[in-house]
Amino acid sequence: MSEPSTPLMRQYAAVKKEHPNALLFFRLGDFYELFFEDAVVAAKELQITLTSRNKEKGIAIPMCGVPYHAAENYIAKLIRKGFKVAICEQMEDPRFAKTLVKREVTRVVTPGTAADAQLGAEENSFLACVAQQGEVLGLAVLDLSTGEFRATEFRWGDAARRVREELLVLRPREVLFASSQPLFEQPKQPIGLSRAKGSFDSGGEKHAAFAHDDTARGLGTGQAISGAIPRLASVESATWAETPLEDCVFAPDYAIPLVENHFGVLSLEGFGLAGRAAAASAAGAILHYVRSTQRGALSHVDRIGYYERHDCLVLDAVTVRNLELLEPLFSGSGDNLTVFRSLDCTVTPMGKRLLRSWMLRPSIGRAEIERRLDAVEAMVRDLVAREELRRAMEGILDLERLLSRVTLEAANPRDLLALGASLARLPGVRAALTRFDGARLRKLHDECDELADVRERIAATVEDEPPLTLSDGGVIRAGVDATLDELRDLSRNSKQYIAQIEQRERQRTGIGSLKVKFNNVFGYYLEISKANLQHAPADYERKQTLVNAERFTTPELKEYEAKVLDAQEKIVEIERRLFAELRAAIAAEAKRIRQTALALAEIDVLAGFATQAANRNYCRPRLDDSNDIEVVDGRHPVIEQLDLSGVADRFVPNDLYLNATTHAVLVITGPNMGGKSTYLRQTALIVLLAQMGSFVPARSARLGLVDRIFTRIGASDNLARGRSTFMVEMTETAAILNTATPRSLILLDEVGRGTSTYDGLAIAWAAIEYIHANTRAKTLFATHYHELTELAGRLSGVKNFHVTVKESGGNVVFLRKVAEGAADRSYGIEVAKLAGLPADVIHRAREVLAEHESAEKSAVTHLARNEAGDAGHIQLTMFTPLSQKIVDRIKETDLNAISPLEALNLLHELKRQME
């Protein structure tokens, strides 16, 4: 950008120089304008018209703009694409500016610091930071829109993998890290500001949004690359913006005092961060970044918690995806097919976020779970009181995010009015809570502050229907400030006041033709004709002489003139001051408001659990200290709610029994579409719901607490990322076998199907043996390898189960009932027939199946540990099955020692055996 020649563009250039890595929204009247390269990028990303301003030294300046009243929508679009946006406001009314209007940046919005209403109500907007101190990785996350702030640490070894898993579950919008310790692989093509999609780099600090792919050179083992933080590989769903910061920001002697000063403490011991320099440094770096981009005191960020990942039931990103907790596995299948959407009965935004948090981090504390269940049971028993409570909470808006806007000095008059209206619902909530028994609900009642003083101050200060912005005036009620009332009266009644002066001066002077007039040169003045000059009082000050008249002024008129001309500017100024005072007073009560918001969120979630339990006939799970899972008539909480047509298609409940000794591994066989995958998923979801504190979809359930749920269900090729179905499958299986504990729950579906039959069977066989002998985790293993059912006779903890079918007239009916014992066959051809394959294909498939069944059965003996021989190199060929005798003869032949004639004779002999 060349040196600007106009004052306005020089002002723009100065502001842009301070924020080179952000798109600058420059306020000009009723629009935010963007210039130069910012305009080119914004026009492309927002699909708005790119124009040009008057030329600077012969070169047209690219520009585009958006209306100020719609700017938040446009800013949100840019933030979702990974951009930073600096908002430069007019700091004075242009009508009263003597020279160039004063402007300054009031906030910088980044993907991780967006605190606006554009955020999804049920989802946190986390800003994450990874810091390295010695051999420890610290991770801190802050949701600036709600004030949620927590941190943890990971030691070397598997630290990189665990940080990766945590980030994938948290799904932050932005990740901070030290510039000398690159965290992620850079994209293959550098992304610049002029052609960015979700990223930009205009010199200096980079800020880019990457969809981290599986080809990234991740260090799952925790090895260091040249002293850098281990680079984290990711799955295709992980997209966040990256922002490197200067190394000094992460230095403990700088970062840790930032945290201590923010919370006003001498030590971080009370937050669990004492002696945890990596976690505290990450938290300090976040505070540094937020303070450099936002206004306000951050008083709503009033606490930070240290947590260990194993403090809850651990769910990795693969399990979250496979269980369809938040998103459906297949695009286009609808949000209602997720567990979250199915269970969400909350009526407040805070409740939705807490439900999501409990779903991703179920409790492992039996006492905590029982307290939640007690509260749910109390609400289930009293329908009238429960519905009264839920109605009282309806209309409560997002207290956490409204508070965030207040403390960040971004709240407008309507935000405060919305906050006041929400607080007005609190007395009704507290009254409804008194109808329930139980320690947990009484505690929540006490934590739910009515905040009457805050509500009353808002109501007494802000008009019922205020304008959107303070510059429009009319925000503050009459009676709040005497000076403001006087100025308003002056502004509204200026003509009447002038008429009163005119009438009074006529009576005083006896000049009936005296007039009070106004012009832009002299302002207000009294005009007296030449014939009446002798009646002019001595206190009149001559202002101008005309041919037929004289113009005068008086001290009163001059004072009034000053008041009238300055009234509107002063009105806006006073309203801004009073509004800022109100906002500051509310921010001072941030701790009380946030505590109330947290209490409301929990009340909302528990009431939602009770509503679902009552409406869907859920039961209270019984928790004990065993390592068992016993479910009677268990159901899938999502699938049972689908609109199934016909009695035959109604959901079929199933029983389940798992323990650590006799029923540690259940091998489940049966046809596709028979319900194996549903049985696996519903088991995991019943455990998950129980440890969230919810009733469960079953007639009865008895559970020992689970520390982690693992799933390996289905796979899709990821060729663009360099990973096939089988590689994804093996990677996920390896993570399970290496991490599971005796208190884990493992769900494995069709392990080994991504490779050849014998390789897949061998891997599946060995995996079951390993789980049984080493991990001892409770496991459901669904498979089409019927050979695996022989393990039940070899291993004491393995049991066979199958999904039942009924054959009728050459067709099959899926009964979807799980029964003990192995299935006699897979019915794959019958399923293919139902799918509509041509009759010739079905007929030929039956022929090939008959040929293979005899050859395939012989492979089982080679998989037993104490069996002689080596089956590792036997590869079952699809359409030309070979007898074992022929295979053995070929293996015994030394091709280097045989003559051509002997080879021909051998080939002839083998061909004759095949006929």
Long-range contacts (C-beta under 8 A, 24 or more apart in sequence): 1-36, 1-37, 2-56, 2-57, 2-59, 4-56, 5-56, 5-57, 6-56, 7-100, 8-100, 9-35, 9-56, 9-61, 11-100, 11-103, 15-86, 15-88, 15-103, 15-104, 15-105, 18-105, 19-86, 19-105, 19-108, 20-202, 20-203, 20-204, 21-84, 21-200, 21-201, 21-202, 21-203, 21-204, 21-205, 21-206, 21-207, 22-83, 22-84, 22-85, 22-86, 22-108, 23-78, 23-83, 23-84, 23-85, 23-86, 23-200, 24-86, 24-88, 24-105, 25-66, 25-71, 25-75, 25-85, 25-86, 25-87, 25-88, 26-88, 26-103, 27-68, 27-87, 27-88, 27-89, 27-90, 27-103, 28-65, 29-94, 30-67, 30-68, 30-69, 31-65, 31-66, 31-67, 31-68, 32-65, 32-66, 32-68, 32-71, 32-87, 33-63, 33-64, 33-65, 34-63, 34-64, 34-65, 35-61, 35-62, 35-63, 36-61, 36-62, 37-62, 37-193, 37-194, 37-202, 38-193, 39-63, 39-64, 40-194, 41-83, 41-193, 41-194, 41-196, 41-200, 42-78, 45-77, 45-78, 45-81, 45-83, 45-196, 45-197, 46-74, 46-77, 46-78, 48-74, 69-468, 72-116, 72-117, 72-118, 73-118, 75-109, 75-116, 75-118, 76-114, 76-116, 76-118, 79-109, 79-110, 79-111, 79-114, 79-118, 79-173, 80-111, 81-197, 81-198, 81-209, 82-111, 82-196, 82-198, 82-199, 82-207, 82-208, 82-209, 82-241, 83-111, 83-196, 83-198, 83-199, 83-200, 83-207, 84-108, 84-109, 84-110, 84-111, 84-200, 84-207, 85-109, 85-110, 93-471, 93-568, 93-569, 93-572, 95-568, 95-569, 96-569, 106-295, 107-293, 107-294, 107-295, 107-408, 107-410, 108-292, 108-293, 108-294, 109-293, 110-174, 110-207, 110-241, 110-243, 110-293, 111-173, 111-174, 111-209, 111-240, 111-241, 112-142, 112-144, 112-172, 112-173, 112-174, 112-175, 112-176, 112-241, 112-243, 113-144, 113-174, 113-289, 113-290, 113-293, 113-294, 114-144, 114-145, 114-173, 115-144, 115-145, 115-401, 115-404, 115-405, 115-408, 115-410, 116-145, 116-405, 116-410, 117-398, 117-401, 119-145, 119-401, 121-349, 121-352, 121-353, 121-398, 122-340, 122-344, 122-349, 122-352, 122-353, 122-355, 122-356, 123-353, 123-356, 124-148, 124-170, 124-353, 124-356, 124-357, 125-173, 126-170, 126-171, 126-172, 126-173, 127-172, 127-173, 127-174, 127-176, 127-286, 127-289, 127-290, 128-167, 128-170, 128-172, 128-174, 128-175, 128-176, 128-240, 129-175, 129-176, 129-177, 129-282, 129-283, 129-285, 129-286, 129-289, 130-163, 130-175, 130-176, 130-177, 130-183, 130-229, 130-282, 131-177, 131-178, 131-250, 131-255, 131-278, 131-279, 131-281, 131-282, 131-285, 132-178, 132-181, 132-229, 132-250, 132-278, 133-252, 133-277, 133-278, 133-281, 134-278, 136-277, 136-278, 137-163, 137-229, 137-230, 137-278, 138-276, 138-277, 138-278, 138-279, 138-280, 138-281, 138-282, 138-283, 139-163, 139-166, 139-167, 139-279, 139-282, 140-279, 140-282, 140-283, 140-285, 140-286, 140-304, 141-170, 141-172, 141-286, 142-283, 142-286, 142-290, 142-301, 144-290, 144-294, 144-301, 144-404, 144-408, 145-400, 145-401, 145-404, 146-300, 146-350, 146-353, 146-400, 146-401, 146-404, 147-300, 147-301, 147-302, 147-303, 147-400, 147-403, 147-404, 147-590, 147-594, 149-283, 149-286, 149-301, 149-303, 149-304, 149-305, 150-304, 150-305, 150-306, 150-307, 151-273, 151-276, 151-279, 151-280, 151-282, 151-283, 151-304, 151-305, 151-306, 151-307, 152-279, 152-306, 152-307, 152-308, 152-309, 153-276, 153-278, 153-279, 156-222, 156-224, 157-221, 157-222, 158-220, 158-221, 158-222, 159-222, 159-230, 160-218, 160-219, 160-220, 160-221, 160-222, 160-229, 160-230, 160-231, 160-232, 161-218, 161-220, 161-221, 161-222, 161-735, 162-309, 163-230, 163-232, 164-218, 164-220, 164-232, 164-233, 164-234, 165-316, 165-317, 166-309, 167-232, 167-234, 167-238, 167-240, 168-234, 168-235, 168-237, 168-238, 168-316, 168-317, 169-315, 169-316, 169-317, 169-320, 169-360, 171-237, 171-238, 171-240, 172-240, 173-240, 173-241, 174-240, 174-241, 174-242, 174-243, 175-240, 175-241, 175-242, 175-243, 176-243, 176-244, 176-245, 176-285, 176-286, 176-289, 177-229, 177-242, 177-243, 177-244, 177-245, 178-229, 178-244, 178-245, 178-246, 178-247, 178-249, 178-250, 179-205, 179-244, 179-245, 179-246, 179-247, 180-228, 180-247, 181-227, 181-228, 181-229, 181-247, 182-228, 182-229, 182-231, 182-244, 183-229, 183-231, 183-232, 183-242, 184-210, 184-212, 184-216, 184-231, 184-232, 184-242, 185-212, 185-215, 185-216, 185-217, 185-231, 198-241, 199-241, 205-243, 205-244, 205-245, 206-242, 206-243, 206-244, 207-241, 207-242, 207-243, 208-241, 208-242, 209-239, 209-240, 209-241, 209-242, 210-239, 210-240, 210-242, 211-236, 211-238, 211-239, 212-238, 212-239, 213-720, 213-721, 214-718, 214-721, 214-722, 214-723, 215-721, 215-722, 235-317, 235-318, 235-321, 236-718, 236-721, 237-317, 237-321, 237-327, 238-317, 243-289, 245-285, 245-288, 245-289, 249-284, 249-285, 249-288, 249-289, 250-281, 250-282, 250-284, 250-285, 251-281, 252-277, 252-280, 252-281, 254-284, 254-288, 255-280, 255-281, 255-282, 255-283, 255-284, 255-285, 255-288, 256-280, 256-281, 256-284, 257-284, 258-284, 258-287, 258-288, 259-283, 259-284, 259-287, 259-304, 262-287, 262-298, 262-301, 263-302, 263-303, 263-304, 271-303, 271-304, 271-305, 271-306, 272-305, 272-306, 273-304, 273-306, 276-306, 279-306, 294-408, 295-408, 295-409, 295-410, 296-407, 296-408, 296-409, 296-410, 296-587, 297-407, 297-587, 298-407, 298-408, 299-407, 299-587, 299-588, 299-590, 299-591, 300-400, 300-403, 300-404, 300-406, 300-407, 300-587, 300-590, 300-593, 300-594, 302-590, 302-591, 302-594, 310-364, 310-707, 311-364, 312-361, 312-362, 312-363, 312-364, 313-361, 313-362, 313-363, 313-364, 313-687, 313-688, 313-691, 313-705, 313-706, 313-707, 313-708, 313-709, 314-707, 314-708, 314-709, 315-360, 315-361, 315-362, 315-688, 315-708, 315-709, 316-710, 316-735, 318-711, 318-712, 318-732, 318-735, 319-684, 319-709, 319-710, 319-711, 320-360, 322-681, 322-711, 322-712, 322-713, 322-714, 322-747, 323-681, 323-684, 323-685, 323-688, 323-709, 323-711, 324-638, 324-681, 325-359, 325-360, 326-356, 326-359, 329-714, 337-638, 338-638, 339-637, 339-638, 339-685, 342-637, 342-638, 342-641, 343-608, 343-612, 343-637, 343-689, 343-694, 344-608, 345-607, 345-608, 345-609, 345-611, 345-612, 346-604, 346-605, 346-607, 346-608, 347-390, 347-393, 347-394, 347-396, 347-604, 347-608, 348-393, 348-396, 348-397, 348-398, 348-600, 348-601, 348-604, 349-397, 349-398, 349-400, 349-401, 350-398, 350-399, 350-400, 350-597, 350-598, 350-600, 350-601, 350-604, 351-393, 351-600, 351-601, 351-603, 351-604, 351-605, 351-608, 353-400, 353-601, 354-601, 354-602, 354-604, 354-605, 355-605, 355-608, 358-605, 358-692, 358-693, 359-688, 359-692, 362-688, 362-691, 362-692, 363-691, 363-692, 363-693, 364-691, 364-705, 364-706, 364-707, 366-623, 366-625, 366-705, 368-693, 369-623, 369-690, 369-691, 369-693, 369-705, 370-623, 371-439, 371-440, 371-693, 372-440, 372-606, 372-609, 372-692, 372-693, 372-694, 373-620, 373-621, 373-693, 373-695, 374-438, 374-439, 374-440, 375-436, 375-438, 375-440, 375-441, 375-444, 375-606, 375-693, 376-606, 376-609, 376-610, 376-613, 376-620, 376-693, 376-694, 376-695, 377-610, 377-620, 378-436, 378-437, 378-438, 378-441, 379-436, 379-441, 379-606, 379-607, 379-609, 379-610, 380-610, 380-613, 380-614, 380-695, 382-435, 382-436, 383-614, 385-432, 385-435, 385-436, 386-607, 386-610, 386-611, 386-614, 388-432, 388-435, 389-429, 389-432, 389-433, 389-435, 389-436, 389-603, 389-607, 390-607, 390-611, 392-425, 392-428, 392-429, 392-431, 392-432, 393-425, 393-429, 393-600, 393-603, 393-604, 393-607, 394-425, 395-421, 395-422, 395-425, 396-422, 396-425, 396-429, 396-600, 397-421, 397-422, 399-593, 399-594, 399-596, 399-597, 399-600, 400-594, 400-597, 403-586, 403-590, 403-593, 403-594, 403-597, 406-583, 406-586, 406-587, 406-590, 407-587, 407-590, 409-580, 409-583, 411-583, 412-468, 412-469, 412-470, 413-462, 413-463, 413-466, 413-467, 413-468, 413-469, 413-470, 413-475, 413-579, 414-466, 414-468, 416-458, 416-462, 416-582, 416-583, 416-586, 417-458, 417-462, 417-464, 417-466, 419-454, 419-458, 419-586, 420-454, 420-455, 420-458, 420-459, 420-462, 423-450, 423-451, 423-454, 423-455, 423-458, 424-455, 426-450, 426-451, 426-455, 426-596, 429-600, 429-603, 433-603, 440-606, 441-603, 441-606, 444-599, 444-602, 444-603, 447-595, 447-596, 447-598, 447-599, 448-596, 448-599, 448-600, 448-603, 449-592, 449-593, 449-595, 449-596, 451-589, 451-592, 451-593, 451-596, 453-589, 454-585, 454-586, 454-589, 454-592, 454-593, 457-582, 457-585, 457-586, 458-582, 458-586, 461-578, 461-579, 461-582, 462-582, 470-572, 470-575, 470-576, 470-579, 471-572, 473-568, 473-571, 473-572, 473-575, 475-575, 475-579, 476-574, 476-575, 476-578, 476-579, 480-578, 481-574, 481-578, 483-570, 483-574, 484-571, 484-574, 484-575, 484-578, 487-563, 487-567, 487-570, 487-571, 487-574, 488-567, 488-571, 490-560, 490-563, 490-564, 490-567, 491-564, 491-567, 491-568, 491-571, 494-564, 497-560, 498-524, 501-556, 501-557, 501-560, 508-537, 509-535, 509-536, 509-537, 510-535, 511-535, 511-536, 516-557, 522-551, 522-553, 523-561, 523-565, 524-553, 524-557, 524-558, 524-560, 524-561, 524-564, 525-551, 525-552, 525-553, 525-557, 526-551, 526-552, 526-553, 526-554, 526-557, 527-551, 527-552, 528-552, 606-693, 609-692, 609-693, 609-694, 609-695, 610-695, 612-694, 612-695, 613-694, 613-695, 616-640, 616-641, 616-697, 617-697, 618-694, 618-695, 618-696, 618-697, 618-698, 619-695, 619-696, 619-698, 619-699, 619-700, 619-701, 620-695, 621-686, 621-690, 621-695, 621-696, 621-698, 621-701, 621-702, 621-703, 622-700, 622-701, 622-702, 622-703, 623-690, 623-702, 623-703, 623-704, 623-705, 624-702, 624-703, 624-704, 625-704, 626-659, 626-702, 626-704, 627-659, 627-660, 627-704, 627-742, 627-743, 627-778, 628-657, 628-658, 628-659, 628-660, 628-702, 628-703, 628-704, 629-656, 629-657, 629-658, 629-659, 629-683, 629-687, 629-702, 629-703, 629-704, 629-706, 629-745, 629-778, 630-656, 630-657, 630-658, 630-700, 630-701, 630-702, 630-703, 631-655, 631-656, 631-657, 631-683, 631-686, 631-696, 631-698, 631-700, 631-701, 631-702, 632-698, 632-699, 632-700, 632-701, 633-698, 633-699, 633-700, 634-682, 634-683, 634-686, 634-696, 634-697, 634-698, 634-701, 635-682, 635-697, 635-698, 636-678, 636-681, 636-682, 636-685, 636-697, 637-682, 637-685, 637-689, 637-697, 639-678, 639-682, 640-697, 648-813, 652-815, 652-816, 652-817, 653-698, 653-699, 654-679, 654-682, 654-816, 654-817, 654-818, 655-818, 656-683, 656-818, 658-745, 658-778, 658-780, 659-778, 660-742, 660-776, 660-778, 660-797, 661-796, 661-797, 662-796, 662-797, 662-799, 663-797, 663-799, 664-771, 664-772, 664-776, 664-777, 664-778, 664-779, 664-797, 664-798, 665-768, 665-771, 665-772, 665-779, 665-781, 665-791, 665-795, 665-797, 665-798, 665-799, 666-779, 666-780, 666-781, 666-798, 666-799, 666-800, 666-801, 667-768, 667-781, 667-783, 667-788, 667-789, 667-791, 667-792, 667-798, 667-799, 667-800, 667-801, 667-822, 668-780, 668-781, 668-782, 668-783, 668-801, 668-802, 668-803, 668-818, 669-782, 669-783, 669-784, 669-786, 669-788, 669-789, 669-800, 669-801, 669-802, 669-803, 669-822, 669-823, 669-826, 670-802, 670-803, 670-804, 670-805, 670-823, 670-826, 670-827, 671-803, 671-805, 671-812, 671-814, 671-823, 671-826, 671-827, 671-828, 671-830, 671-831, 672-826, 672-827, 672-828, 672-831, 673-814, 673-831, 673-834, 674-803, 674-804, 674-805, 674-814, 674-816, 674-827, 675-803, 675-814, 675-816, 675-818, 676-749, 676-782, 676-803, 677-713, 677-714, 677-749, 677-782, 678-816, 679-780, 679-782, 679-803, 679-818, 680-711, 680-713, 680-747, 680-749, 680-780, 680-782, 681-711, 681-713, 681-747, 683-745, 683-747, 683-780, 684-709, 684-711, 684-745, 684-747, 687-745, 704-743, 705-743, 706-743, 706-744, 706-745, 706-778, 707-741, 707-743, 707-744, 708-739, 708-740, 708-741, 708-743, 708-744, 708-745, 709-744, 709-745, 709-747, 710-735, 710-736, 710-739, 710-740, 710-744, 710-745, 710-746, 710-747, 710-777, 711-746, 711-747, 711-749, 712-736, 712-747, 712-748, 712-749, 712-751, 713-747, 713-748, 713-749, 714-749, 714-750, 715-754, 724-754, 725-754, 726-754, 726-755, 729-753, 729-754, 730-763, 733-763, 733-767, 737-767, 737-770, 737-771, 737-775, 740-771, 740-775, 740-777, 741-775, 741-777, 742-775, 742-776, 742-777, 743-777, 744-775, 744-777, 744-778, 745-777, 745-778, 745-779, 746-771, 746-775, 746-777, 746-778, 746-779, 746-780, 747-779, 747-780, 748-779, 748-780, 748-781, 748-782, 749-782, 750-782, 750-783, 750-784, 751-781, 751-783, 752-783, 752-785, 753-784, 756-875, 756-876, 757-856, 757-876, 758-859, 758-871, 758-872, 758-874, 758-875, 758-876, 760-785, 761-785, 761-787, 761-788, 761-859, 761-863, 762-863, 762-871, 762-872, 764-788, 765-791, 765-863, 768-795, 768-798, 769-795, 769-865, 772-797, 772-798, 784-826, 784-828, 786-822, 786-823, 786-825, 786-826, 787-856, 787-857, 787-859, 787-860, 787-863, 789-822, 790-860, 792-822, 794-864, 848-878, 848-879, 851-881, 852-876, 852-881, 854-881, 855-881, 855-882, 855-883, 855-884, 858-884, 882-914, 883-913, 883-914, 885-913, 886-910, 886-913, 886-914
